[in-house]
Amino acid sequence: MTIELFSTSINLSGLIIGISVFIIIIFARWLCIWGEYHFTKIFWVFFLISGIIALAFAILSSNLLISAILSATGFIFLWGIQETIEQEERVKKGWFKKKQK
Protein backbone atom coordinates (compact mmCIF):
# COMPACT_ATOMS: atom_id res chain seq x y z
CA MET A 1 0.00 0.00 0.00
CA THR A 2 1.52 3.26 -1.15
CA ILE A 3 0.39 6.82 -0.55
CA GLU A 4 1.61 10.13 -1.90
CA LEU A 5 2.72 12.69 0.69
CA PHE A 6 4.35 15.96 -0.38
CA SER A 7 5.21 14.48 -3.78
CA THR A 8 6.92 11.54 -2.08
CA SER A 9 5.72 7.97 -2.36
CA ILE A 10 5.41 6.29 1.04
CA ASN A 11 5.05 2.52 1.35
CA LEU A 12 2.89 1.56 4.34
CA SER A 13 2.94 -2.21 3.80
CA GLY A 14 5.66 -2.91 6.36
CA LEU A 15 3.96 -0.75 8.96
CA ILE A 16 0.61 -2.47 8.37
CA ILE A 17 2.23 -5.91 8.65
CA GLY A 18 4.09 -4.91 11.82
CA ILE A 19 0.98 -3.55 13.53
CA SER A 20 -1.01 -6.61 12.45
CA VAL A 21 1.60 -9.02 13.81
CA PHE A 22 1.72 -7.11 17.10
CA ILE A 23 -2.07 -7.35 17.48
CA ILE A 24 -2.11 -11.03 16.47
CA ILE A 25 0.58 -11.86 19.06
CA ILE A 26 -1.43 -10.13 21.79
CA PHE A 27 -4.60 -11.96 20.71
CA ALA A 28 -2.84 -15.34 20.48
CA ARG A 29 -1.34 -14.90 23.96
CA TRP A 30 -4.76 -14.10 25.41
CA LEU A 31 -6.26 -17.04 23.49
CA CYS A 32 -3.58 -19.36 24.89
CA ILE A 33 -4.39 -18.37 28.48
CA TRP A 34 -8.15 -18.48 27.91
CA GLY A 35 -8.03 -21.79 26.05
CA GLU A 36 -5.88 -23.54 28.64
CA TYR A 37 -8.14 -22.24 31.42
CA HIS A 38 -11.35 -23.51 29.82
CA PHE A 39 -10.18 -26.59 27.88
CA THR A 40 -6.83 -27.56 29.51
CA LYS A 41 -3.75 -28.07 27.39
CA ILE A 42 -5.73 -30.06 24.78
CA PHE A 43 -6.46 -26.61 23.35
CA TRP A 44 -3.18 -26.94 21.44
CA VAL A 45 -5.16 -28.80 18.76
CA PHE A 46 -7.05 -25.57 18.02
CA PHE A 47 -3.76 -23.75 17.46
CA LEU A 48 -2.52 -26.53 15.16
CA ILE A 49 -5.64 -26.53 12.98
CA SER A 50 -5.87 -22.72 12.90
CA GLY A 51 -2.18 -22.39 12.04
CA ILE A 52 -2.41 -24.85 9.17
CA ILE A 53 -5.54 -23.15 7.81
CA ALA A 54 -3.95 -19.70 8.00
CA LEU A 55 -0.83 -20.93 6.20
CA ALA A 56 -2.93 -22.61 3.50
CA PHE A 57 -4.82 -19.37 2.88
CA ALA A 58 -1.51 -17.47 2.85
CA ILE A 59 -0.27 -19.73 0.06
CA LEU A 60 -3.50 -19.33 -1.91
CA SER A 61 -3.74 -15.53 -1.51
CA SER A 62 -2.72 -13.45 -4.52
CA ASN A 63 -2.43 -10.27 -2.43
CA LEU A 64 1.07 -9.92 -0.94
CA LEU A 65 -0.06 -7.92 2.11
CA ILE A 66 -2.82 -10.37 3.03
CA SER A 67 -0.54 -13.33 2.37
CA ALA A 68 2.13 -11.90 4.70
CA ILE A 69 -0.37 -11.26 7.49
CA LEU A 70 -1.91 -14.74 7.12
CA SER A 71 1.52 -16.34 7.08
CA ALA A 72 2.52 -14.52 10.26
CA THR A 73 -0.80 -15.55 11.84
CA GLY A 74 -0.21 -19.17 10.91
CA PHE A 75 3.27 -19.29 12.41
CA ILE A 76 2.17 -17.42 15.54
CA PHE A 77 -0.61 -19.97 16.03
CA LEU A 78 1.84 -22.84 15.50
CA TRP A 79 4.04 -21.24 18.18
CA GLY A 80 0.90 -21.13 20.35
CA ILE A 81 0.96 -24.93 20.51
CA GLN A 82 4.06 -24.82 22.69
CA GLU A 83 2.76 -21.87 24.70
CA THR A 84 -0.51 -23.65 25.49
CA ILE A 85 1.35 -26.71 26.73
CA GLU A 86 3.69 -24.53 28.83
CA GLN A 87 0.70 -22.61 30.18
CA GLU A 88 -0.25 -25.69 32.19
CA GLU A 89 3.10 -25.42 34.02
CA ARG A 90 2.52 -21.72 34.67
CA VAL A 91 -0.84 -22.58 36.26
CA LYS A 92 0.82 -25.23 38.45
CA LYS A 93 3.34 -22.62 39.62
CA GLY A 94 0.47 -20.33 40.59
CA TRP A 95 1.21 -17.64 38.02
CA PHE A 96 -2.31 -18.01 36.57
CA LYS A 97 -5.62 -19.07 38.06
CA LYS A 98 -6.75 -22.67 37.81
CA LYS A 99 -10.35 -23.34 36.82
CA GLN A 100 -12.38 -24.73 39.69
CA LYS A 101 -14.32 -27.85 38.77
GROMACS elastic network, one bead per residue, 0.5 to 0.9 nm:
[ bonds ]
;  ai    aj funct       b0    kb
    1    10     6  0.83601   500
    1    11     6  0.57998   500
    1    12     6  0.54465   500
    1    13     6  0.52891   500
    1    14     6  0.89986   500
    1    16     6  0.87492   500
    1    65     6  0.81970   500
    2     9     6  0.64253   500
    2    10     6  0.53919   500
    2    12     6  0.59132   500
    2    13     6  0.75135   500
    3     8     6  0.82012   500
    3     9     6  0.57497   500
    3    10     6  0.52979   500
    3    11     6  0.66237   500
    3    12     6  0.76156   500
    4     7     6  0.59460   500
    4     8     6  0.54928   500
    4    10     6  0.61546   500
    4    11     6  0.89646   500
    5     8     6  0.51604   500
    5     9     6  0.63715   500
    5    10     6  0.69523   500
    6     9     6  0.83453   500
   11    14     6  0.74156   500
   11    15     6  0.83515   500
   12    15     6  0.52642   500
   12    16     6  0.61342   500
   12    17     6  0.86423   500
   13    16     6  0.51375   500
   13    17     6  0.61378   500
   13    18     6  0.85393   500
   13    65     6  0.66665   500
   14    17     6  0.51024   500
   14    18     6  0.60235   500
   14    19     6  0.85903   500
   14    65     6  0.87106   500
   15    18     6  0.50511   500
   15    19     6  0.61342   500
   15    20     6  0.84398   500
   16    19     6  0.52814   500
   16    20     6  0.60320   500
   16    21     6  0.85729   500
   16    65     6  0.83284   500
   16    69     6  0.88911   500
   17    20     6  0.50414   500
   17    21     6  0.60634   500
   17    22     6  0.85575   500
   17    65     6  0.72119   500
   17    66     6  0.87715   500
   17    68     6  0.71771   500
   17    69     6  0.60627   500
   17    72     6  0.87660   500
   18    21     6  0.52103   500
   18    22     6  0.61983   500
   18    23     6  0.87201   500
   18    69     6  0.88935   500
   19    22     6  0.51025   500
   19    23     6  0.62758   500
   19    24     6  0.86139   500
   20    23     6  0.51936   500
   20    24     6  0.60758   500
   20    25     6  0.85907   500
   20    69     6  0.68310   500
   20    72     6  0.89338   500
   20    73     6  0.89617   500
   21    25     6  0.60529   500
   21    26     6  0.86064   500
   21    69     6  0.69883   500
   21    72     6  0.66078   500
   21    73     6  0.72228   500
   21    76     6  0.85901   500
   22    25     6  0.52624   500
   22    26     6  0.64058   500
   22    27     6  0.87419   500
   23    26     6  0.51729   500
   23    27     6  0.61661   500
   23    28     6  0.85684   500
   24    27     6  0.50062   500
   24    28     6  0.59309   500
   24    29     6  0.84713   500
   24    72     6  0.84839   500
   24    73     6  0.65922   500
   24    76     6  0.77387   500
   25    28     6  0.50773   500
   25    29     6  0.60804   500
   25    30     6  0.85904   500
   25    73     6  0.82221   500
   25    76     6  0.67708   500
   25    77     6  0.87376   500
   26    29     6  0.52414   500
   26    30     6  0.63180   500
   26    31     6  0.85997   500
   27    30     6  0.51726   500
   27    31     6  0.60317   500
   27    32     6  0.85679   500
   28    32     6  0.60160   500
   28    33     6  0.86955   500
   28    47     6  0.89856   500
   28    73     6  0.88786   500
   28    76     6  0.73359   500
   28    77     6  0.67958   500
   28    80     6  0.68955   500
   29    32     6  0.50730   500
   29    33     6  0.64578   500
   29    34     6  0.86448   500
   29    80     6  0.75406   500
   29    83     6  0.81131   500
   29    84     6  0.89224   500
   30    33     6  0.52666   500
   30    34     6  0.60741   500
   30    35     6  0.83798   500
   31    34     6  0.50185   500
   31    35     6  0.56778   500
   31    36     6  0.82978   500
   31    80     6  0.88196   500
   31    84     6  0.89862   500
   32    35     6  0.52056   500
   32    36     6  0.60643   500
   32    37     6  0.84718   500
   32    43     6  0.79507   500
   32    44     6  0.83421   500
   32    47     6  0.86326   500
   32    80     6  0.66160   500
   32    81     6  0.84155   500
   32    83     6  0.68164   500
   32    84     6  0.53105   500
   32    87     6  0.75362   500
   33    36     6  0.53834   500
   33    37     6  0.61420   500
   33    38     6  0.87605   500
   33    83     6  0.88134   500
   33    84     6  0.72109   500
   33    87     6  0.68367   500
   33    96     6  0.83571   500
   34    37     6  0.51442   500
   34    38     6  0.62624   500
   34    39     6  0.83587   500
   35    38     6  0.53086   500
   35    39     6  0.55647   500
   35    40     6  0.68399   500
   35    41     6  0.77148   500
   35    42     6  0.86748   500
   35    43     6  0.57414   500
   35    44     6  0.84490   500
   35    46     6  0.89275   500
   35    84     6  0.77703   500
   36    39     6  0.53262   500
   36    41     6  0.51569   500
   36    42     6  0.75779   500
   36    43     6  0.61459   500
   36    44     6  0.84096   500
   36    84     6  0.62245   500
   36    85     6  0.81208   500
   36    87     6  0.68134   500
   36    88     6  0.69948   500
   37    40     6  0.58090   500
   37    41     6  0.83408   500
   37    87     6  0.89336   500
   37    88     6  0.86539   500
   37    91     6  0.87654   500
   37    96     6  0.88551   500
   37    97     6  0.77743   500
   37    98     6  0.65531   500
   37    99     6  0.59372   500
   38    43     6  0.86826   500
   38    99     6  0.70805   500
   39    42     6  0.64343   500
   39    43     6  0.58644   500
   40    43     6  0.62518   500
   40    44     6  0.88847   500
   40    84     6  0.84540   500
   40    85     6  0.86838   500
   40    88     6  0.73476   500
   41    44     6  0.60793   500
   41    45     6  0.87756   500
   41    81     6  0.89053   500
   41    84     6  0.57937   500
   41    85     6  0.53162   500
   41    86     6  0.83612   500
   41    87     6  0.75731   500
   41    88     6  0.63978   500
   42    45     6  0.61849   500
   42    46     6  0.82301   500
   42    84     6  0.82948   500
   42    85     6  0.80733   500
   43    46     6  0.54633   500
   43    47     6  0.70792   500
   43    81     6  0.81209   500
   43    84     6  0.69776   500
   43    85     6  0.85134   500
   44    47     6  0.51353   500
   44    48     6  0.63292   500
   44    49     6  0.88182   500
   44    78     6  0.87934   500
   44    80     6  0.71803   500
   44    82     6  0.76481   500
   44    83     6  0.84625   500
   44    84     6  0.58550   500
   44    85     6  0.69667   500
   45    48     6  0.50030   500
   45    49     6  0.62229   500
   45    50     6  0.84685   500
   45    81     6  0.74495   500
   46    49     6  0.53170   500
   46    50     6  0.59718   500
   46    51     6  0.83367   500
   46    77     6  0.87604   500
   46    81     6  0.84172   500
   47    50     6  0.51278   500
   47    51     6  0.58052   500
   47    52     6  0.84733   500
   47    74     6  0.87436   500
   47    76     6  0.88843   500
   47    77     6  0.51241   500
   47    78     6  0.60036   500
   47    79     6  0.82196   500
   47    80     6  0.60731   500
   47    81     6  0.57421   500
   47    84     6  0.86563   500
   48    51     6  0.51990   500
   48    52     6  0.62243   500
   48    53     6  0.86345   500
   48    74     6  0.88099   500
   48    77     6  0.68926   500
   48    78     6  0.57318   500
   48    79     6  0.89528   500
   48    80     6  0.82357   500
   48    81     6  0.65851   500
   49    52     6  0.52671   500
   49    53     6  0.61768   500
   49    54     6  0.86185   500
   49    77     6  0.88054   500
   49    78     6  0.87141   500
   50    53     6  0.51227   500
   50    54     6  0.60677   500
   50    55     6  0.85708   500
   50    73     6  0.88481   500
   50    74     6  0.69676   500
   50    77     6  0.67048   500
   50    78     6  0.81387   500
   51    54     6  0.51643   500
   51    55     6  0.61701   500
   51    56     6  0.85771   500
   51    71     6  0.86537   500
   51    73     6  0.69824   500
   51    75     6  0.62834   500
   51    76     6  0.74707   500
   51    78     6  0.53305   500
   51    79     6  0.88114   500
   51    80     6  0.89505   500
   52    55     6  0.51630   500
   52    56     6  0.61142   500
   52    57     6  0.86828   500
   52    74     6  0.63414   500
   52    75     6  0.85893   500
   52    77     6  0.86134   500
   52    78     6  0.78972   500
   53    56     6  0.50638   500
   53    57     6  0.62568   500
   53    58     6  0.85534   500
   53    74     6  0.73443   500
   54    57     6  0.52042   500
   54    58     6  0.61214   500
   54    59     6  0.87557   500
   54    70     6  0.54297   500
   54    71     6  0.64814   500
   54    72     6  0.85866   500
   54    73     6  0.64748   500
   54    75     6  0.84663   500
   54    77     6  0.86985   500
   55    59     6  0.62836   500
   55    60     6  0.86855   500
   55    67     6  0.85173   500
   55    70     6  0.63529   500
   55    71     6  0.52356   500
   55    72     6  0.82974   500
   55    73     6  0.78004   500
   55    74     6  0.50720   500
   55    75     6  0.76180   500
   56    59     6  0.52225   500
   56    60     6  0.63531   500
   56    61     6  0.87143   500
   56    70     6  0.87223   500
   56    71     6  0.84842   500
   56    74     6  0.86156   500
   57    61     6  0.59313   500
   57    67     6  0.74172   500
   57    70     6  0.69135   500
   57    71     6  0.81826   500
   58    61     6  0.52705   500
   58    62     6  0.84739   500
   58    63     6  0.89767   500
   58    64     6  0.88310   500
   58    66     6  0.72228   500
   58    68     6  0.69079   500
   58    69     6  0.78343   500
   58    70     6  0.50845   500
   58    71     6  0.53245   500
   58    72     6  0.89375   500
   58    74     6  0.83444   500
   59    62     6  0.81448   500
   59    67     6  0.68081   500
   59    70     6  0.88022   500
   59    71     6  0.79995   500
   60    67     6  0.79396   500
   61    64     6  0.74179   500
   61    66     6  0.69409   500
   61    67     6  0.54971   500
   61    70     6  0.88632   500
   62    66     6  0.81527   500
   62    67     6  0.72224   500
   63    66     6  0.54743   500
   63    67     6  0.59998   500
   63    68     6  0.86164   500
   64    67     6  0.50180   500
   64    68     6  0.60674   500
   64    69     6  0.86607   500
   65    68     6  0.52297   500
   65    69     6  0.63433   500
   65    70     6  0.86650   500
   66    69     6  0.51684   500
   66    70     6  0.60570   500
   66    71     6  0.84175   500
   67    70     6  0.51441   500
   67    71     6  0.59528   500
   67    72     6  0.85457   500
   68    71     6  0.50750   500
   68    72     6  0.61632   500
   68    73     6  0.85388   500
   69    72     6  0.51602   500
   69    73     6  0.61177   500
   69    74     6  0.86153   500
   70    74     6  0.60724   500
   70    75     6  0.86856   500
   71    74     6  0.50682   500
   71    75     6  0.63340   500
   71    76     6  0.85483   500
   72    75     6  0.52797   500
   72    76     6  0.60269   500
   72    77     6  0.85283   500
   73    76     6  0.50940   500
   73    77     6  0.60950   500
   73    78     6  0.85769   500
   74    77     6  0.51934   500
   74    78     6  0.62256   500
   74    79     6  0.86655   500
   75    79     6  0.61424   500
   75    80     6  0.84969   500
   76    79     6  0.50076   500
   76    80     6  0.62144   500
   77    81     6  0.68707   500
   78    81     6  0.54997   500
   78    82     6  0.77775   500
   79    82     6  0.57605   500
   79    83     6  0.66710   500
   79    84     6  0.89393   500
   80    84     6  0.58900   500
   80    85     6  0.84894   500
   81    84     6  0.53412   500
   81    85     6  0.64822   500
   81    86     6  0.87590   500
   82    85     6  0.52250   500
   82    86     6  0.61550   500
   82    87     6  0.85068   500
   83    86     6  0.50027   500
   83    87     6  0.59082   500
   83    88     6  0.89377   500
   84    88     6  0.70131   500
   85    88     6  0.57776   500
   85    89     6  0.76030   500
   86    89     6  0.53006   500
   86    90     6  0.65927   500
   86    91     6  0.89156   500
   87    91     6  0.62644   500
   87    92     6  0.86814   500
   87    96     6  0.84255   500
   88    91     6  0.51563   500
   88    92     6  0.63724   500
   88    93     6  0.88059   500
   89    93     6  0.62666   500
   89    94     6  0.87128   500
   89    95     6  0.89551   500
   90    93     6  0.50943   500
   90    94     6  0.64072   500
   90    95     6  0.54381   500
   90    96     6  0.63750   500
   91    94     6  0.50505   500
   91    95     6  0.56331   500
   91    97     6  0.61983   500
   91    98     6  0.61166   500
   92    95     6  0.76187   500
   92    96     6  0.81018   500
   92    97     6  0.89271   500
   92    98     6  0.80246   500
   93    96     6  0.79094   500
   94    97     6  0.67145   500
   94    98     6  0.80840   500
   97   100     6  0.89688   500
